[in-house]
Amino acid sequence: MKYDPAADVLVLEHAPHEGLYAIGPALEAARLRLRTCRVWAGDPVPDTLDGAAALVVMGG
């Protein structure tokens, strides 16, 4: 996979108390943009992972 400094990391949060904790600063240090989908708040889950370098699924 080619390094893309503008790549997104898609984060799915299932509950309002979830957070990225140690994962967040590590991803930001790698200069990856975080795109958060707050499922608990009604955000629509994307149909594809286009544009995402990674997927982080919190809770469940």
MMTF fields as JSON, N, C-alpha, C and O atoms, coordinates in Angstrom:
{
  "mmtfVersion": "1.0.0",
  "mmtfProducer": "UNKNOWN",
  "numBonds": 239,
  "numAtoms": 240,
  "numGroups": 60,
  "numChains": 1,
  "numModels": 1,
  "chainsPerModel": [1],
  "groupsPerChain": [60],
  "chainIdList": ["A"],
  "bondAtomList": [4, 2, 8, 6, 12, 10, 16, 14, 20, 18, 24, 22, 28, 26, 32, 30, 36, 34, 40, 38, 44, 42, 48, 46, 52, 50, 56, 54, 60, 58, 64, 62, 68, 66, 72, 70, 76, 74, 80, 78, 84, 82, 88, 86, 92, 90, 96, 94, 100, 98, 104, 102, 108, 106, 112, 110, 116, 114, 120, 118, 124, 122, 128, 126, 132, 130, 136, 134, 140, 138, 144, 142, 148, 146, 152, 150, 156, 154, 160, 158, 164, 162, 168, 166, 172, 170, 176, 174, 180, 178, 184, 182, 188, 186, 192, 190, 196, 194, 200, 198, 204, 202, 208, 206, 212, 210, 216, 214, 220, 218, 224, 222, 228, 226, 232, 230, 236, 234],
  "bondOrderList": [1, 1, 1, 1, 1, 1, 1, 1, 1, 1, 1, 1, 1, 1, 1, 1, 1, 1, 1, 1, 1, 1, 1, 1, 1, 1, 1, 1, 1, 1, 1, 1, 1, 1, 1, 1, 1, 1, 1, 1, 1, 1, 1, 1, 1, 1, 1, 1, 1, 1, 1, 1, 1, 1, 1, 1, 1, 1, 1],
  "groupList": [{"groupName": "MET", "atomNameList": ["N", "CA", "C", "O"], "elementList": ["N", "C", "C", "O"], "formalChargeList": [0, 0, 0, 0], "bondAtomList": [1, 0, 2, 1, 3, 2], "bondOrderList": [1, 1, 2], "singleLetterCode": "M", "chemCompType": "L-PEPTIDE LINKING"}, {"groupName": "LYS", "atomNameList": ["N", "CA", "C", "O"], "elementList": ["N", "C", "C", "O"], "formalChargeList": [0, 0, 0, 0], "bondAtomList": [1, 0, 2, 1, 3, 2], "bondOrderList": [1, 1, 2], "singleLetterCode": "K", "chemCompType": "L-PEPTIDE LINKING"}, {"groupName": "TYR", "atomNameList": ["N", "CA", "C", "O"], "elementList": ["N", "C", "C", "O"], "formalChargeList": [0, 0, 0, 0], "bondAtomList": [1, 0, 2, 1, 3, 2], "bondOrderList": [1, 1, 2], "singleLetterCode": "Y", "chemCompType": "L-PEPTIDE LINKING"}, {"groupName": "ASP", "atomNameList": ["N", "CA", "C", "O"], "elementList": ["N", "C", "C", "O"], "formalChargeList": [0, 0, 0, 0], "bondAtomList": [1, 0, 2, 1, 3, 2], "bondOrderList": [1, 1, 2], "singleLetterCode": "D", "chemCompType": "L-PEPTIDE LINKING"}, {"groupName": "PRO", "atomNameList": ["N", "CA", "C", "O"], "elementList": ["N", "C", "C", "O"], "formalChargeList": [0, 0, 0, 0], "bondAtomList": [1, 0, 2, 1, 3, 2], "bondOrderList": [1, 1, 2], "singleLetterCode": "P", "chemCompType": "L-PEPTIDE LINKING"}, {"groupName": "ALA", "atomNameList": ["N", "CA", "C", "O"], "elementList": ["N", "C", "C", "O"], "formalChargeList": [0, 0, 0, 0], "bondAtomList": [1, 0, 2, 1, 3, 2], "bondOrderList": [1, 1, 2], "singleLetterCode": "A", "chemCompType": "L-PEPTIDE LINKING"}, {"groupName": "VAL", "atomNameList": ["N", "CA", "C", "O"], "elementList": ["N", "C", "C", "O"], "formalChargeList": [0, 0, 0, 0], "bondAtomList": [1, 0, 2, 1, 3, 2], "bondOrderList": [1, 1, 2], "singleLetterCode": "V", "chemCompType": "L-PEPTIDE LINKING"}, {"groupName": "LEU", "atomNameList": ["N", "CA", "C", "O"], "elementList": ["N", "C", "C", "O"], "formalChargeList": [0, 0, 0, 0], "bondAtomList": [1, 0, 2, 1, 3, 2], "bondOrderList": [1, 1, 2], "singleLetterCode": "L", "chemCompType": "L-PEPTIDE LINKING"}, {"groupName": "GLU", "atomNameList": ["N", "CA", "C", "O"], "elementList": ["N", "C", "C", "O"], "formalChargeList": [0, 0, 0, 0], "bondAtomList": [1, 0, 2, 1, 3, 2], "bondOrderList": [1, 1, 2], "singleLetterCode": "E", "chemCompType": "L-PEPTIDE LINKING"}, {"groupName": "HIS", "atomNameList": ["N", "CA", "C", "O"], "elementList": ["N", "C", "C", "O"], "formalChargeList": [0, 0, 0, 0], "bondAtomList": [1, 0, 2, 1, 3, 2], "bondOrderList": [1, 1, 2], "singleLetterCode": "H", "chemCompType": "L-PEPTIDE LINKING"}, {"groupName": "GLY", "atomNameList": ["N", "CA", "C", "O"], "elementList": ["N", "C", "C", "O"], "formalChargeList": [0, 0, 0, 0], "bondAtomList": [1, 0, 2, 1, 3, 2], "bondOrderList": [1, 1, 2], "singleLetterCode": "G", "chemCompType": "PEPTIDE LINKING"}, {"groupName": "ILE", "atomNameList": ["N", "CA", "C", "O"], "elementList": ["N", "C", "C", "O"], "formalChargeList": [0, 0, 0, 0], "bondAtomList": [1, 0, 2, 1, 3, 2], "bondOrderList": [1, 1, 2], "singleLetterCode": "I", "chemCompType": "L-PEPTIDE LINKING"}, {"groupName": "ARG", "atomNameList": ["N", "CA", "C", "O"], "elementList": ["N", "C", "C", "O"], "formalChargeList": [0, 0, 0, 0], "bondAtomList": [1, 0, 2, 1, 3, 2], "bondOrderList": [1, 1, 2], "singleLetterCode": "R", "chemCompType": "L-PEPTIDE LINKING"}, {"groupName": "THR", "atomNameList": ["N", "CA", "C", "O"], "elementList": ["N", "C", "C", "O"], "formalChargeList": [0, 0, 0, 0], "bondAtomList": [1, 0, 2, 1, 3, 2], "bondOrderList": [1, 1, 2], "singleLetterCode": "T", "chemCompType": "L-PEPTIDE LINKING"}, {"groupName": "CYS", "atomNameList": ["N", "CA", "C", "O"], "elementList": ["N", "C", "C", "O"], "formalChargeList": [0, 0, 0, 0], "bondAtomList": [1, 0, 2, 1, 3, 2], "bondOrderList": [1, 1, 2], "singleLetterCode": "C", "chemCompType": "L-PEPTIDE LINKING"}, {"groupName": "TRP", "atomNameList": ["N", "CA", "C", "O"], "elementList": ["N", "C", "C", "O"], "formalChargeList": [0, 0, 0, 0], "bondAtomList": [1, 0, 2, 1, 3, 2], "bondOrderList": [1, 1, 2], "singleLetterCode": "W", "chemCompType": "L-PEPTIDE LINKING"}],
  "groupTypeList": [0, 1, 2, 3, 4, 5, 5, 3, 6, 7, 6, 7, 8, 9, 5, 4, 9, 8, 10, 7, 2, 5, 11, 10, 4, 5, 7, 8, 5, 5, 12, 7, 12, 7, 12, 13, 14, 12, 6, 15, 5, 10, 3, 4, 6, 4, 3, 13, 7, 3, 10, 5, 5, 5, 7, 6, 6, 0, 10, 10],
  "groupIdList": [1, 2, 3, 4, 5, 6, 7, 8, 9, 10, 11, 12, 13, 14, 15, 16, 17, 18, 19, 20, 21, 22, 23, 24, 25, 26, 27, 28, 29, 30, 31, 32, 33, 34, 35, 36, 37, 38, 39, 40, 41, 42, 43, 44, 45, 46, 47, 48, 49, 50, 51, 52, 53, 54, 55, 56, 57, 58, 59, 60],
  "secStructList": [7, 7, 7, 7, 6, 6, 7, 3, 3, 3, 3, 3, 3, 1, 1, 6, 6, 7, 7, 7, 6, 6, 2, 2, 2, 2, 2, 2, 2, 6, 6, 7, 3, 3, 3, 3, 3, 3, 4, 4, 4, 6, 7, 7, 7, 7, 1, 7, 7, 6, 6, 3, 3, 3, 3, 3, 3, 7, 7, 7],
  "xCoordList": [0.838, 0.0, 0.884, 1.803, 0.609, 1.374, 0.981, -0.203, 1.969, 1.703, 1.001, 1.446, -0.073, -0.838, -0.994, -1.744, -0.312, -0.382, -1.763, -2.022, -2.644, -3.994, -5.023, -6.224, -4.579, -5.506, -6.325, -5.86, -7.532, -8.432, -8.393, -8.128, -8.661, -8.946, -10.4, -10.76, -11.224, -12.633, -12.802, -12.395, -13.405, -13.639, -15.142, -15.895, -15.58, -16.988, -17.153, -16.59, -17.921, -18.218, -19.644, -20.581, -19.806, -21.127, -21.829, -23.036, -21.077, -21.658, -20.992, -19.82, -21.716, -21.175, -19.97, -19.209, -19.775, -18.651, -17.363, -16.322, -17.415, -16.222, -15.307, -15.764, -14.031, -13.044, -11.87, -11.761, -10.999, -9.846, -8.686, -7.768, -8.731, -7.698, -6.309, -5.97, -5.498, -4.116, -4.037, -3.037, -5.071, -5.051, -5.085, -4.388, -5.878, -6.028, -4.718, -4.39, -3.954, -2.683, -1.701, -0.938, -1.717, -0.823, -1.195, -0.315, -2.477, -2.921, -2.617, -2.191, -2.835, -2.541, -1.041, -0.633, -0.215, 1.233, 1.688, 2.706, 0.926, 1.218, 0.633, 0.672, 0.095, -0.484, -1.676, -1.891, -2.438, -3.651, -4.843, -4.92, -5.754, -6.969, -7.964, -8.111, -8.637, -9.656, -11.027, -11.371, -11.795, -13.173, -14.055, -14.059, -14.797, -15.565, -17.024, -17.663, -17.528, -18.937, -19.547, -19.267, -20.366, -20.994, -22.33, -23.384, -22.249, -23.43, -24.494, -25.684, -24.074, -24.994, -25.788, -26.87, -25.247, -25.923, -26.71, -27.286, -26.726, -27.485, -26.697, -27.279, -25.371, -24.562, -24.688, -24.637, -24.85, -24.932, -23.56, -22.545, -23.545, -22.31, -22.041, -22.928, -20.827, -20.531, -20.713, -20.469, -21.143, -21.336, -20.02, -19.947, -18.967, -17.666, -16.577, -16.814, -15.397, -14.233, -13.364, -12.196, -13.927, -13.17, -12.573, -13.263, -11.286, -10.601, -10.09, -9.402, -10.418, -9.966, -8.745, -8.719, -7.743, -6.547, -6.738, -6.073, -7.671, -7.892, -9.289, -9.934, -9.72, -11.017, -10.782, -10.15, -11.3, -11.246, -12.691, -13.483, -13.032, -14.375, -14.321, -13.704, -14.976, -14.971, -16.162, -17.226, -15.987, -17.079, -17.772, -17.116, -19.053, -19.713, -21.101, -21.796],
  "yCoordList": [-1.177, 0.0, 1.242, 1.355, 2.158, 3.388, 4.352, 4.511, 4.992, 5.965, 7.185, 7.753, 7.578, 8.751, 9.657, 9.321, 10.789, 11.656, 12.258, 12.826, 12.142, 12.693, 11.592, 11.851, 10.38, 9.263, 9.411, 9.951, 8.925, 8.942, 7.611, 6.56, 7.688, 6.501, 6.648, 7.601, 5.709, 5.736, 5.087, 3.945, 5.827, 5.356, 5.205, 6.161, 4.006, 3.772, 3.712, 2.835, 4.64, 4.661, 4.157, 4.666, 3.157, 2.582, 3.144, 2.964, 3.827, 4.374, 5.714, 5.904, 6.644, 7.983, 8.022, 8.989, 7.02, 7.033, 6.495, 6.502, 6.03, 5.476, 6.596, 7.669, 6.328, 7.269, 6.497, 5.287, 7.19, 6.519, 6.338, 5.558, 7.058, 6.918, 6.921, 7.897, 5.907, 5.889, 5.748, 6.134, 5.204, 5.012, 6.364, 6.544, 7.302, 8.607, 9.354, 9.732, 9.582, 10.289, 9.561, 10.205, 8.239, 7.486, 7.702, 7.858, 7.712, 7.936, 9.365, 9.591, 10.324, 11.711, 11.932, 12.718, 11.252, 11.354, 10.814, 11.245, 9.873, 9.309, 10.191, 9.824, 11.348, 12.329, 11.772, 12.121, 10.915, 10.387, 11.197, 11.537, 11.5, 12.221, 11.224, 10.114, 11.626, 10.784, 11.226, 12.406, 10.279, 10.528, 9.667, 8.442, 10.303, 9.575, 9.465, 10.447, 8.254, 7.97, 7.585, 6.51, 8.453, 8.217, 7.505, 8.133, 6.188, 5.366, 5.641, 5.685, 5.825, 6.065, 7.36, 7.506, 8.307, 9.578, 9.605, 10.628, 8.462, 8.385, 8.676, 8.752, 8.846, 9.054, 7.837, 6.703, 8.053, 6.91, 6.246, 6.927, 4.938, 4.187, 4.199, 3.863, 4.582, 4.627, 3.254, 2.215, 3.277, 2.042, 1.407, 0.193, 2.23, 1.724, 2.306, 3.22, 1.763, 2.285, 3.132, 3.378, 3.578, 4.408, 5.606, 6.301, 5.842, 6.965, 6.687, 7.522, 5.522, 5.179, 4.27, 3.294, 4.611, 3.772, 2.668, 1.633, 2.906, 1.941, 2.134, 3.165, 1.118, 1.131, 0.755, -0.26, 1.589, 1.3, 1.174, 2.103, 0.032, -0.208, -0.276, -1.173, 0.687, 0.757, -0.013, -0.062, -0.599, -1.256, -2.29, -3.061, -2.311, -3.274, -3.528, -4.326],
  "zCoordList": [0.0, 0.0, 0.0, 0.811, -0.898, -0.999, 0.116, 0.415, 0.727, 1.79, 1.217, 0.22, 1.834, 1.424, 2.64, 3.556, 2.671, 3.85, 4.076, 5.136, 3.101, 3.255, 3.474, 3.396, 3.744, 3.902, 5.179, 6.183, 5.112, 6.257, 6.993, 6.41, 8.274, 9.076, 9.501, 10.191, 9.088, 9.444, 10.81, 11.022, 11.731, 13.091, 13.297, 13.114, 13.678, 13.992, 15.496, 16.152, 16.047, 17.484, 17.685, 17.068, 18.547, 18.788, 20.022, 20.184, 20.896, 22.122, 22.432, 22.106, 23.057, 23.293, 24.23, 24.193, 25.056, 25.995, 25.388, 26.046, 24.148, 23.516, 23.037, 22.644, 23.079, 22.573, 22.017, 22.215, 21.325, 20.725, 21.701, 21.445, 22.815, 23.848, 23.22, 22.552, 23.391, 22.896, 21.379, 20.773, 20.767, 19.319, 18.598, 17.599, 19.084, 18.443, 18.259, 17.134, 19.332, 19.176, 18.249, 17.529, 18.265, 17.383, 15.92, 15.074, 15.62, 14.244, 13.805, 12.673, 14.694, 14.367, 14.191, 13.336, 14.984, 14.843, 13.49, 12.949, 12.954, 11.626, 10.52, 9.346, 10.895, 9.972, 9.195, 8.034, 9.839, 9.227, 9.724, 10.905, 8.835, 9.226, 9.795, 9.283, 10.846, 11.456, 10.969, 11.032, 10.489, 10.048, 10.949, 10.83, 11.844, 12.851, 12.446, 12.068, 12.535, 12.288, 13.634, 14.164, 14.173, 15.472, 15.245, 15.144, 15.17, 14.913, 15.963, 15.649, 17.205, 18.316, 18.145, 18.713, 17.358, 17.145, 15.839, 15.469, 15.143, 13.899, 12.649, 11.567, 12.757, 11.555, 10.64, 11.116, 9.35, 8.441, 8.273, 8.126, 8.297, 8.074, 6.571, 5.786, 6.157, 4.723, 4.061, 4.674, 2.81, 2.05, 1.635, 1.446, 1.492, 1.058, 1.944, 2.734, 1.796, 2.508, 1.588, 1.887, 0.475, -0.461, 0.263, 1.008, 0.038, 0.663, 2.058, 2.644, 2.602, 3.956, 3.884, 3.134, 4.674, 4.767, 5.796, 5.748, 6.743, 7.811, 8.398, 8.21, 9.103, 9.779, 11.229, 11.522, 12.149, 13.576, 14.053, 13.895, 14.633, 15.121, 16.641, 17.215, 17.283, 18.735, 19.303, 18.685, 20.452, 21.155, 20.297, 19.596, 20.345, 19.491, 19.904, 19.275]
}
